[in-house]
């Protein structure tokens, strides 16, 4: 999958309480959550972020609680992909499970600045910063993870596999 978008850069240890504050957890509605995404670290973020933009962050992105609301809020805000130096493991899996592409590329994180345009290819595993012209190798996902993200999340991927097996069984 290929992405091109504007960078919104954040520091290390952005926890799930910063991504979506607990006071907004009464819903799983992506658009409602998106209206408050990152507001405790950047109160204007939700109003400025645009479809296809990219969050870039330091180490341990998504640490804290195991709430699925955090990646749902990010995706609901239109963020196409998150690139970080590293992720909290449960956030990483929650992100994949809801179809949010997550990229690990520490060197590209260091090179990126707010407003840069990045080109990211999650299939081939590279990141290009169009401002600097630098290209970086990113950690590639296993094929089954790519399948989940491409389908739009774990439930959609499972539904697609079931549909394909039913078609095969019926001879279509």
C-alpha positions in Angstrom: 0.0 0.0 0.0 1.2 3.5 -0.9 0.6 6.7 1.0 1.5 10.3 0.5 0.8 12.9 3.1 1.7 15.8 5.3 3.5 15.2 8.5 2.3 16.0 12.0 5.2 15.3 14.3 5.0 14.2 18.0 7.5 13.3 20.7 8.3 10.0 22.4 5.8 8.3 24.8 2.6 9.6 23.3 0.1 7.5 25.4 -3.4 6.5 24.7 -4.7 9.1 27.1 -3.1 11.8 25.0 -4.3 10.3 21.7 -7.9 10.2 23.0 -8.6 11.5 26.5 -10.6 9.3 28.8 -13.4 11.9 29.0 -14.4 11.0 25.5 -14.5 7.2 25.8 -18.3 6.9 26.0 -18.5 6.0 22.3 -16.7 4.0 19.6 -18.0 6.3 16.9 -14.9 7.1 14.8 -16.0 10.6 13.9 -16.9 11.6 17.4 -13.5 10.3 18.7 -11.7 12.0 15.8 -13.1 15.4 16.9 -10.9 15.1 20.1 -7.9 13.2 18.8 -4.6 14.5 20.2 -6.3 17.5 21.8 -4.4 17.3 25.1 -1.0 17.6 23.2 -2.3 19.9 20.3 -5.8 21.3 20.9 -6.0 22.4 17.3 -4.9 19.1 15.7 -8.4 17.6 15.1 -9.4 20.8 13.3 -6.3 21.0 11.2 -5.5 17.4 10.2 -6.7 16.5 6.7 -7.5 13.2 5.0 -4.3 11.4 4.1 -2.1 13.2 6.6 0.6 11.2 8.5 1.4 11.1 12.2 5.1 10.8 12.9 6.3 10.1 16.4 9.2 9.0 18.5 9.5 5.9 20.6 6.8 4.0 22.4 3.8 5.5 20.5 0.5 4.3 22.0 1.8 3.4 25.4 -0.6 3.4 28.3 -4.0 1.6 28.4 -5.2 -1.0 25.9 -8.1 1.0 24.6 -9.0 0.5 21.0 -10.4 4.0 20.9 -6.9 5.4 20.2 -6.3 3.9 16.8 -10.0 4.4 15.9 -9.7 8.1 16.7 -6.6 8.4 14.6 -8.1 6.6 11.6 -11.4 8.5 12.1 -9.5 11.8 11.8 -8.4 10.8 8.3 -4.8 10.0 9.2 -3.6 7.5 6.5 -0.6 6.0 8.3 1.4 6.4 11.5 5.1 6.2 11.4 7.1 5.9 14.7 10.4 4.8 16.0 8.6 2.1 18.0 5.1 1.3 19.3 3.6 0.0 22.5 2.8 -3.6 21.5 -0.9 -3.5 22.4 -1.5 -0.3 20.5 0.4 -1.8 17.5 -1.9 -4.8 17.5 -5.1 -2.7 18.0 -4.0 -0.5 15.1 -3.5 -3.4 12.8 -6.8 -5.0 13.9 -8.7 -1.9 12.9 -6.8 -1.5 9.6 -4.6 1.5 10.6 -1.2 1.2 8.8 1.7 1.5 11.2 5.3 1.9 10.0 8.5 1.6 12.1 11.4 3.7 10.7 13.5 5.5 13.2 15.8 7.2 10.7 12.9 8.6 8.7 11.3 9.9 12.0 14.5 11.8 12.8 14.6 13.3 9.3 10.9 14.4 9.3 9.6 17.8 10.3 6.1 19.1 10.7 4.6 19.9 7.3 7.0 17.6 5.4 5.5 15.4 2.7 6.3 11.8 3.0 5.8 9.0 0.5 5.4 5.6 2.3 5.2 2.2 0.7 4.2 -0.4 3.3 4.5 -3.3 0.8 8.0 -2.6 -0.4 9.0 -1.1 3.0 10.4 2.3 2.2 9.8 6.0 3.2 10.8 9.0 1.1 10.9 12.5 2.6 10.2 14.8 -0.4 11.8 17.8 1.4 15.1 16.2 1.9 15.0 13.7 -0.9 16.2 11.0 1.5 14.9 7.4 1.2 14.7 5.0 4.1 14.1 1.3 4.5 11.2 0.6 6.9 10.4 -2.6 8.7 8.0 -4.6 6.6 4.9 -6.3 7.8 4.4 -10.0 7.4 2.1 -10.9 4.5 -0.8 -11.7 6.8 -0.5 -8.3 8.5 -0.5 -6.6 5.2 -3.6 -8.6 4.3 -5.4 -7.4 7.4 -4.5 -3.8 6.9 -5.4 -3.9 3.2 -8.8 -5.4 4.0 -9.5 -2.5 6.5 -9.0 -4.5 9.7 -9.1 -8.0 11.2 -12.9 -8.5 11.0 -13.0 -7.4 7.4 -10.1 -9.7 6.5 -11.8 -12.7 8.2 -15.1 -11.9 6.4 -13.2 -11.9 3.1 -11.6 -15.2 3.8 -14.9 -16.8 4.7 -16.5 -15.4 1.5 -13.7 -16.8 -0.6 -13.9 -20.2 1.0 -17.7 -20.3 0.5 -17.3 -19.3 -3.1 -14.7 -22.1 -3.6 -16.9 -24.6 -1.8 -19.9 -23.7 -4.0 -17.8 -23.9 -7.2 -18.2 -20.3 -8.2 
